[in-house]
Amino acid sequence: MGLQILRNITSELQCSPFLAIMADETTDSSNTEQVTLFFRSVSDDFEVQEEFIGLYHVPSIDAATLSSVIQDVFARMNLSLGKLRGQCYDGASSMSGSKSGVAKRISDLESRAVFTHCYGHALNLAACDTIKKIKLLKDALEVTYEVTKLIKYSPRRQQIFYQVKENMSSSSDSPGIRVLCPTRWTVRAESLGSVVKNYEVLMQTWEEAAEIVKDSETKARIRGVAVQMKSFNYVFGNLLGEMLLKHADNLSRTLQSKSLSAAEGQTIAGMTVDTLSSLRNDASFDLFWAKVNDKATKLGVNDPQLPRKRKPPARYDDGLSQAEFHDNPKSYFRQIYFEALDLIISCITDRFSQPGYEIYKSIESVLSKACNQEDFTPDLDVVCDFYRDDFNKQLLQTQLEVLKAHCKHNSSSSFQSIFDVKQYFLSLSSAQLSLLSEAKRLLQLMLVMPATNASSERSFSALRRVKTYLRATMNQDRLNYLMLLHIHKERTDKLDLKLIVNQFIGESQHRSSIFAKYF
């Protein structure tokens, strides 16, 4: 059954004009290195499909081994490497190394296979860079992580938390504590917010837990968290982190959509950056400062204080100017507020400004300018020079002129992004699409480039469900077939079981002598 599903996927991929590949590696329950592979294609009606191909046991996860696995998959599935137009991996050196990584090795074989560093991983790294460089945010997340560990990893303290919450009627409607998971991309803001919403419950929990805990180390951790939560710095860092990370979490959640292309990912990332930039002004800070002070007053935390004045290190003291210090706490926290916004904006912009984005931008410009009746010739030259024999340049230019005239007479709205262009093509009839065949291929090429490698991450969750510790000794073939059936549930339901049974019987003369064929 799994083999039949793989054959059906292969036949569909062979008919697709362009392909993109996504790969990632993990360790299963038997401590075996597994590489998961996905192919991404676009159908004639512009429906994006990401198909799981299989898991491959590798002795090593170096770039040479992983690139040979990808080439072997193309050979086994009778697919041409010349159809590969996109690659999406994480930022590990073996995958995205500029000199000898998998992306570089595949690009050497097919230069048109543009590499995209998974936007989900890139956004996660941007958020981590911001938090590490702002001490107040870093301390707030460390305290929050310690809070979640003290509650979630102890059934006794968790029960105390629930009892206190039930007894306090004002906190009965507040959510529970969300774990600050280091491997998930979209839960940081919710975890920070859950601590503030359960602040009074947590403080009461620490008092009761400290009385019954006998271990001195655990008692010290509880008292340390309680002291940190009473400081104004923690409340400010918590609320500032929640404000910044809720936008990052929202972007990350959107990027994980299977149908999202790399160009669309760049568009929504730009929207998030614009939103964060709109918060960088004195009026927004004043509102945020009033919110933090109001929350601190309700929670009964300490008043905001300036840090102790310190002389600059001797190596920085040139003797020409005196060190500057803040006059009041508001100006000190204002600096942190603006610094955090500047960092997260610059980190997201830098992480998303990848080398492959230039060709995405050129393709998007060709289609959007043609639809908006603008001159697209310079961008068309860039696209045709890069993709060479993928398009008939003269025919494509002719069809883009047709598209320009058709949009002028049949559409009154402007085309701001590739999403608008896609919706316009979906409204065309089959005859009109046939007339714009090269332009249609250009749109398919644009959509085939993935934004994230989230499908590979989802397959790891499926691997944990299929290969448990009780099934750790299953062989690789059985594991692959079970994974195919588990992930491709819709394809499994559509299988012709009679055909599969007859194929199984016909493969062996011994089976034919025992079983009868089904009709």
C-alpha positions in Angstrom: 0.0 0.0 0.0 2.8 2.4 0.9 4.6 1.5 -2.4 1.5 2.3 -4.4 1.2 5.7 -2.7 4.8 6.4 -3.6 4.2 5.4 -7.2 1.2 7.7 -7.4 3.3 10.6 -6.0 6.2 9.8 -8.4 3.9 9.9 -11.5 2.5 13.3 -10.4 6.0 14.7 -9.8 7.1 13.6 -13.2 4.4 15.6 -14.8 5.2 18.8 -12.8 7.2 21.4 -14.7 9.2 22.5 -11.6 10.1 21.0 -8.3 11.5 22.1 -4.9 13.0 19.9 -2.3 12.9 20.2 1.5 15.1 18.1 3.8 15.9 17.9 7.5 17.4 15.4 9.9 16.5 14.0 13.3 17.2 11.1 15.6 14.5 8.5 16.2 13.7 6.5 19.3 16.4 3.9 18.4 19.1 6.6 18.3 19.3 6.3 14.5 19.9 9.3 12.3 17.0 9.8 9.9 16.8 12.2 7.0 13.3 13.2 5.9 12.6 14.4 2.3 9.7 16.4 0.9 9.0 17.4 -2.7 7.0 20.6 -3.4 5.2 21.1 -6.7 2.4 23.3 -8.2 -0.5 21.8 -10.2 -2.1 23.4 -13.2 -4.7 25.1 -11.1 -1.9 26.6 -8.9 -2.5 24.3 -6.0 0.7 23.8 -3.9 1.5 20.2 -2.9 4.1 19.1 -0.4 4.6 15.4 -0.6 6.5 13.2 1.9 8.8 10.9 0.1 10.4 8.9 2.9 13.0 8.6 5.7 16.5 7.6 4.9 18.9 6.2 7.5 22.3 7.8 7.1 25.6 6.9 8.9 26.6 10.5 9.0 24.9 13.9 8.6 27.8 15.6 6.7 27.1 17.5 3.6 28.5 14.9 1.2 26.3 12.2 2.6 23.1 14.3 2.6 23.7 15.6 -0.9 24.2 12.0 -2.2 20.9 11.0 -0.6 19.1 13.7 -2.5 20.7 12.7 -5.8 19.9 9.1 -5.1 16.2 10.0 -4.5 16.0 11.7 -7.9 17.6 8.7 -9.6 15.3 6.2 -7.9 12.2 8.2 -8.7 13.3 8.8 -12.3 13.2 12.5 -11.8 15.5 14.9 -13.6 17.6 17.2 -11.4 17.1 19.8 -14.1 13.6 20.3 -12.9 14.7 21.4 -9.4 14.2 25.1 -8.9 14.1 25.4 -5.1 15.8 24.1 -1.9 14.7 24.8 1.6 16.8 23.6 4.6 17.6 24.9 8.1 20.7 27.0 8.9 23.0 24.1 10.0 26.4 24.4 8.4 26.1 20.9 6.8 22.9 22.1 5.0 23.4 25.8 4.2 27.2 26.1 4.3 28.3 28.6 1.6 31.4 26.6 0.5 30.6 22.9 0.9 27.0 22.6 2.3 24.2 20.6 0.7 22.7 23.7 -0.8 26.0 24.6 -2.5 26.6 21.1 -3.7 23.1 20.9 -5.3 23.5 24.4 -6.8 26.7 23.3 -8.4 24.8 20.5 -10.2 21.8 22.7 -11.0 22.5 26.4 -10.7 18.8 27.3 -11.0 17.9 25.5 -7.7 17.7 28.6 -5.5 18.3 28.0 -1.8 16.0 29.4 0.8 17.0 29.3 4.5 13.8 28.2 6.2 11.9 31.4 7.2 10.6 29.7 10.3 14.2 29.0 11.5 15.3 32.4 10.4 12.6 34.1 12.4 13.4 32.0 15.4 17.1 33.0 15.2 16.1 36.7 14.8 14.0 36.5 18.0 16.8 34.7 19.9 19.3 37.3 18.7 17.1 40.1 20.0 16.6 38.5 23.4 20.2 37.7 24.0 21.3 41.3 23.3 18.7 42.9 25.6 19.6 41.9 29.2 16.2 42.8 30.6 14.4 40.6 28.0 16.9 37.8 28.6 16.4 37.8 32.4 12.6 37.9 32.0 12.6 34.9 29.8 15.0 33.0 32.1 12.7 33.7 35.1 9.7 32.7 33.1 11.4 29.5 32.0 12.2 28.7 35.6 8.6 29.4 36.6 7.3 26.9 34.1 9.8 24.3 35.2 8.9 24.7 38.8 5.2 24.3 38.1 5.0 21.9 35.2 7.8 19.5 36.2 6.5 18.9 39.7 3.0 17.3 40.1 2.9 18.4 43.8 3.5 22.1 43.0 1.2 22.0 40.0 -1.6 20.7 42.3 -0.9 23.5 44.8 -1.1 26.0 41.9 -4.5 24.6 40.8 -5.8 24.6 44.3 -4.7 28.2 44.9 -6.2 29.3 41.6 -9.5 27.6 42.4 -9.6 29.3 45.8 -8.9 32.8 44.3 -12.1 33.7 42.5 -10.5 36.7 40.7 -8.0 34.3 38.9 -10.5 31.5 38.0 -10.9 32.7 34.5 -7.2 33.2 33.8 -5.4 30.7 31.6 -3.0 28.1 32.9 0.8 28.3 32.7 2.1 27.8 29.2 5.5 26.0 29.0 8.3 28.0 27.4 9.3 25.2 25.0 12.7 25.8 23.5 11.9 23.8 20.3 8.6 25.4 19.3 8.4 28.6 17.4 5.1 30.1 18.4 4.5 29.9 22.2 6.9 32.5 23.7 4.4 35.3 23.9 1.7 33.1 25.4 4.1 31.8 28.0 5.1 35.3 29.1 1.5 36.4 29.2 0.4 33.4 31.2 2.8 34.3 34.0 1.5 37.9 34.4 -2.1 36.8 34.3 -1.5 34.2 37.0 0.9 36.5 39.0 -1.0 36.5 42.3 -1.7 32.8 42.1 2.0 32.1 41.5 3.1 34.3 44.4 0.8 32.4 46.8 2.0 29.1 45.3 5.6 30.0 46.1 4.7 30.8 49.7 3.0 27.4 50.2 5.5 25.4 48.2 8.5 26.9 50.2 7.0 25.7 53.4 6.6 22.0 52.4 9.8 21.6 50.3 12.7 20.1 52.2 15.4 20.1 49.5 17.5 23.2 50.1 18.3 23.7 46.4 14.7 23.6 45.3 13.7 25.9 48.1 16.4 28.4 47.0 15.0 28.2 43.4 11.5 28.9 44.6 12.5 31.9 46.8 14.8 33.2 44.0 11.9 33.2 41.5 9.6 34.9 44.0 12.1 37.7 44.6 12.7 38.2 40.8 8.9 38.4 40.1 8.6 41.2 42.7 11.0 43.4 40.8 9.7 46.1 38.3 12.4 45.0 35.8 10.8 41.6 35.5 7.3 43.0 34.8 8.7 45.5 32.3 10.8 42.8 30.5 7.8 40.4 30.6 5.4 42.9 29.0 8.0 44.2 26.5 8.8 40.6 25.5 5.2 39.7 25.1 4.6 42.8 23.0 7.5 42.0 20.6 7.1 38.3 20.5 3.4 38.2 19.9 4.1 39.7 16.5 6.9 37.2 15.9 4.7 34.3 16.9 1.9 35.5 14.6 4.4 35.7 11.7 5.8 32.3 12.5 2.3 30.7 12.7 1.5 32.2 9.3 4.8 31.1 7.7 4.1 27.5 8.5 1.3 27.2 6.0 2.0 24.6 3.3 0.6 26.8 0.5 2.8 29.8 1.3 5.6 30.6 -1.2 8.9 32.3 -0.5 7.7 35.5 -2.1 4.6 35.6 0.0 6.7 34.9 3.1 8.8 38.0 2.3 5.6 40.0 1.9 4.1 39.1 5.3 7.5 39.5 7.0 7.6 43.1 5.6 4.1 43.6 7.1 5.4 42.5 10.5 8.4 44.8 10.2 6.2 47.7 9.3 4.0 47.0 12.4 6.9 46.9 14.7 8.3 50.1 13.1 5.0 51.9 13.9 5.6 51.2 17.6 8.9 53.1 17.5 7.8 56.5 18.7 7.3 58.4 21.9 3.5 58.2 21.9 3.6 54.4 21.7 6.2 54.3 24.5 4.1 56.6 26.7 1.2 54.2 26.3 3.3 51.2 27.0 4.9 52.9 30.0 1.5 53.7 31.5 0.3 50.1 30.9 3.4 48.7 32.7 3.1 51.1 35.6 -0.6 50.3 36.0 0.1 46.6 35.9 2.9 47.0 38.4 0.7 48.9 40.8 -2.0 46.2 40.6 0.5 43.4 41.2 2.2 45.3 44.0 5.8 45.0 42.7 8.7 47.3 43.6 8.9 50.8 42.2 11.1 51.3 39.1 14.7 52.2 39.9 17.8 53.4 38.0 20.7 51.0 37.9 23.8 51.8 40.0 26.0 54.4 38.3 29.2 52.8 37.1 32.3 54.2 35.5 33.1 53.1 32.0 36.1 50.6 31.7 39.5 52.3 31.5 40.0 51.1 28.0 36.9 53.2 26.9 37.8 56.3 29.0 39.5 58.8 26.7 39.4 61.5 29.3 37.6 63.9 27.0 34.1 63.5 28.1 32.2 62.4 31.2 29.9 59.4 31.3 26.2 60.2 30.8 23.6 58.8 33.2 19.8 58.8 33.1 17.9 61.4 35.2 14.9 59.2 35.9 13.7 55.6 35.5 11.4 56.5 32.6 14.3 57.6 30.4 16.3 54.5 31.3 13.4 52.1 30.3 12.7 54.3 27.2 16.2 53.5 26.0 15.6 49.7 26.5 12.2 50.0 24.7 13.7 51.6 21.6 16.8 49.4 21.6 14.6 46.3 21.7 12.5 47.5 18.8 15.5 48.5 16.7 17.1 45.1 17.3 14.1 42.9 16.4 13.4 45.0 13.3 17.0 44.8 12.1 17.3 41.1 13.0 14.2 40.1 11.1 15.3 42.3 8.1 18.8 40.8 8.0 17.7 37.2 8.4 15.1 37.5 5.7 17.4 39.3 3.3 18.8 36.1 1.7 20.7 35.9 -1.6 17.9 34.0 -3.3 15.4 36.7 -2.6 16.7 38.9 -5.5 15.5 36.4 -8.1 12.1 36.0 -6.3 11.8 39.8 -6.3 12.5 39.9 -10.1 9.9 37.3 -10.9 7.3 39.0 -8.7 8.1 42.3 -10.3 7.6 40.9 -13.8 4.2 39.6 -13.1 3.0 42.5 -10.9 4.3 45.2 -13.3 2.6 43.4 -16.3 -0.7 43.4 -14.4 -0.3 47.0 -13.4 0.6 48.2 -16.9 4.1 49.1 -16.1 7.4 48.5 -17.8 8.7 45.0 -16.9 11.6 44.6 -19.5 14.6 45.0 -17.1 13.2 42.4 -14.7 12.3 40.1 -17.5 15.9 40.2 -18.8 17.1 39.2 -15.3 14.7 36.3 -15.0 15.4 35.0 -18.5 19.1 35.3 -18.1 19.0 33.3 -14.8 16.5 30.6 -15.9 17.9 30.3 -19.5 16.0 27.7 -21.4 13.1 27.4 -18.9 11.2 30.1 -20.9 11.0 31.2 -24.5 11.8 34.9 -23.9 10.1 36.2 -27.0 6.9 34.2 -26.4 6.9 35.1 -22.7 7.3 38.8 -23.5 4.4 38.6 -26.0 2.1 36.9 -23.4 3.0 39.4 -20.8 1.9 42.2 -23.2 -1.4 40.2 -23.6 -1.7 40.0 -19.8 -1.0 43.7 -19.5 -3.8 44.6 -22.0 -6.2 42.1 -20.4 -5.7 43.5 -16.9 -6.2 47.0 -18.2 -9.6 46.3 -19.6 -10.9 43.7 -17.1 -9.5 44.7 -13.7 -9.8 48.0 -11.9 -7.8 47.1 -8.8 -4.0 47.3 -8.4 -1.8 44.2 -7.9 0.2 44.7 -4.8 1.7 41.2 -4.3 2.0 37.8 -5.9 -1.2 36.7 -4.0 -3.2 39.3 -6.1 -1.6 37.9 -9.3 -2.5 34.3 -8.3 -6.1 35.2 -7.6 -6.3 36.9 -11.0 -5.0 33.8 -12.8 -7.4 31.6 -11.0 -10.3 33.7 -12.4 -9.2 33.0 -16.0 -10.7 30.3 -18.1 -8.8 27.3 -19.4 -8.6 28.9 -22.9 -7.2 32.1 -21.5 -4.6 30.2 -19.4 -3.6 28.3 -22.6 -3.1 31.7 -24.3 -0.9 32.7 -21.4 1.0 29.4 -21.0 4.5 30.9 -20.5 3.2 33.5 -18.0 1.4 30.6 -16.2 4.7 28.7 -16.0 6.3 31.8 -14.5 3.7 32.0 -11.8 4.1 28.2 -11.1 7.9 28.8 -10.8 7.2 31.6 -8.3 4.8 29.4 -6.2 7.0 26.3 -6.1 9.7 28.0 -4.0 8.9 27.1 -0.3 8.9 29.6 2.5 9.5 27.2 5.4 10.5 23.6 6.1 7.6 23.1 8.5 6.4 20.0 6.7 9.7 18.2 7.6 9.2 19.3 11.2 5.7 17.8 11.2 7.0 14.5 9.9 9.2 14.3 13.0 6.1 14.3 15.1 4.6 11.6 12.9 7.9 9.6 13.3 7.5 9.8 17.1 4.0 8.4 16.8 4.9 5.6 14.4 8.3 4.5 15.8 7.8 4.4 19.5 10.1 2.7 22.0 8.0 -0.5 21.7 8.6 -0.5 17.9 12.2 0.6 18.0 13.5 -2.6 16.2 11.4 -2.2 13.0 13.4 -2.2 9.8 13.7 0.9 7.6 11.4 -0.4 4.8 8.6 -1.1 7.1 9.1 2.3 8.8 9.0 4.1 5.5 5.8 2.4 4.3 4.0 3.1 7.6 5.1 6.7 7.5 3.7 7.1 4.0 0.4 5.6 5.0 0.3 7.7 8.2 1.1 11.1 6.6 -0.8 10.6 3.3 -4.1 9.7 5.0 -6.3 11.0 2.1 -4.3 9.0 -0.5 -4.6 5.9 1.7 -8.3 6.2 1.8 -8.5 6.4 -2.0 -6.4 3.3 -2.7 -8.0 0.5 -4.8 -7.5 -2.4 -2.3 -8.5 -5.0 -4.9 -5.8 -3.8 -7.3 -3.2 -3.9 -4.5 -4.3 -7.4 -3.4 -4.1 -8.7 -6.9 -0.6 -7.2 -7.4 0.5 -8.8 -4.2 -0.8 -12.2 -5.2 0.6 -12.0 -8.7 4.2 -11.2 -7.5 4.7 -14.8 -6.4 3.7 -18.2 -7.9 3.4 -19.6 -4.5 0.8 -16.9 -3.5 -1.1 -17.5 -6.8 -1.4 -21.2 -5.9 -2.9 -20.3 -2.5 -5.0 -17.2 -3.0 -7.6 -16.4 -5.6 -7.7 -13.1 -7.5 -10.3 -10.6 -6.5 -12.7 -9.2 -9.1 
